[in-house]
């Protein structure tokens, strides 16, 4: 097993935390969702702050999840049950929790199950297709 396979999704996100910030359209969408969910509760958290700087920091800190948008979506969905908006560290924790849960799911397809006879039959069908194409090309 190689190192990438043994690294869990959470530590992978932490390793890349300062690489390639999340794009601003993603951050705008995230903030739009938070404003829609929490209204003034979310807006008031940034009173007196440069909102562009706040968004920039969120983009930098969420960069580790750039390749795992399903973790960000799961974290946003988790906010549906929260009466108060998460701050950045809390939202990062929601993303990490999602990475742990989603990282344990089996992503590979299951091995197809067929009898040896069925496998032989399919192999013969494939070989017939190949032979047919070869003879068509020679004609």
C-alpha positions in Angstrom: 0.0 0.0 0.0 1.4 3.4 -0.9 1.6 6.5 1.4 -1.3 8.2 -0.3 -3.6 5.2 0.2 -2.7 5.1 3.9 -3.2 8.8 4.5 -6.7 9.6 5.7 -8.8 12.3 4.1 -8.5 14.6 7.2 -4.7 14.6 7.3 -4.6 15.0 3.5 -6.8 18.2 3.8 -4.5 19.5 6.6 -1.4 18.9 4.5 -2.7 21.0 1.6 -4.3 23.7 3.8 -2.2 26.5 2.4 -2.1 25.4 -1.2 -4.4 26.6 -3.9 -7.0 28.6 -2.0 -10.6 27.7 -2.7 -11.8 29.9 -5.6 -13.8 33.0 -4.8 -16.9 31.7 -6.6 -16.9 28.8 -4.1 -16.4 31.2 -1.2 -19.2 33.5 -2.5 -21.5 30.6 -2.7 -20.6 29.4 0.8 -21.1 32.8 2.3 -24.4 33.2 0.3 -25.6 30.0 1.8 -24.6 31.1 5.3 -26.4 34.4 4.9 -29.5 32.6 3.6 -29.4 30.2 6.6 -28.5 32.7 9.4 -29.1 36.2 8.1 -28.0 38.9 10.5 -26.4 36.3 12.8 -23.8 35.5 10.1 -23.5 39.1 8.9 -23.0 40.5 12.4 -20.0 38.2 12.9 -18.1 40.3 10.4 -19.2 43.8 11.5 -16.2 46.1 11.4 -14.1 43.6 9.4 -13.0 43.8 5.8 -15.3 41.2 4.3 -13.0 40.6 1.4 -10.2 39.8 3.8 -12.5 37.4 5.8 -13.4 35.6 2.6 -9.7 35.4 1.6 -8.8 33.8 4.9 -11.7 31.3 4.5 -10.5 30.5 1.0 -7.0 29.9 2.3 -8.0 27.7 5.2 -10.5 25.7 3.2 -7.9 25.0 0.4 -7.3 21.5 1.8 -10.8 20.6 0.8 -10.6 21.9 -2.8 -10.4 18.3 -4.0 -13.1 17.2 -1.6 -16.2 19.4 -2.4 -18.5 16.7 -1.0 -16.9 17.5 2.5 -17.7 21.2 2.1 -21.3 20.3 1.0 -21.7 18.0 4.0 -20.4 20.7 6.3 -22.9 23.2 4.9 -25.7 20.7 5.2 -24.7 20.1 8.8 -25.4 23.8 9.5 -29.1 23.2 8.8 -29.4 21.9 12.4 -27.3 24.6 14.0 -29.1 27.6 15.5 -25.9 29.8 15.3 -23.5 30.1 12.3 -20.1 28.4 12.7 -17.0 30.5 12.7 -14.1 29.5 10.6 -12.5 27.0 13.1 -16.0 25.4 13.7 -16.7 25.2 9.9 -13.2 23.6 9.4 -14.1 21.0 12.0 -17.4 20.3 10.3 -15.4 19.7 7.0 -12.9 17.5 8.8 -15.6 15.5 10.4 -17.2 15.0 7.0 -13.8 14.0 5.5 -13.5 11.3 8.2 -17.0 10.0 7.6 -16.8 10.2 3.8 -13.3 8.9 3.7 -14.4 5.6 5.3 -16.9 4.9 2.6 -15.9 2.5 -0.1 -15.3 4.4 -3.3 -14.3 1.5 -5.5 -16.7 -0.5 -7.5 -17.5 -3.9 -6.2 -15.9 -6.8 -8.0 -18.3 -8.2 -10.5 -19.8 -11.5 -9.5 -20.2 -14.1 -12.2 -19.6 -17.8 -12.7 -16.6 -19.1 -14.6 -18.9 -20.2 -17.3 -20.4 -16.7 -17.6 -16.8 -15.2 -17.6 -15.8 -17.6 -20.4 -18.9 -16.8 -22.4 -18.2 -13.0 -22.1 -14.6 -13.5 -23.1 -15.7 -15.4 -26.2 -18.1 -12.6 -27.1 -15.3 -10.0 -26.7 -13.0 -12.1 -28.8 -15.7 -12.4 -31.5 -16.1 -8.6 -31.6 -12.3 -8.2 -31.9 -12.1 -10.7 -34.6 -15.0 -9.1 -36.5 -13.4 -5.7 -36.4 -10.1 -7.1 -37.5 -11.7 -8.7 -40.5 -13.7 -5.5 -41.3 -10.4 -3.5 -41.3 -8.8 -6.1 -43.7 -11.6 -5.9 -46.1 
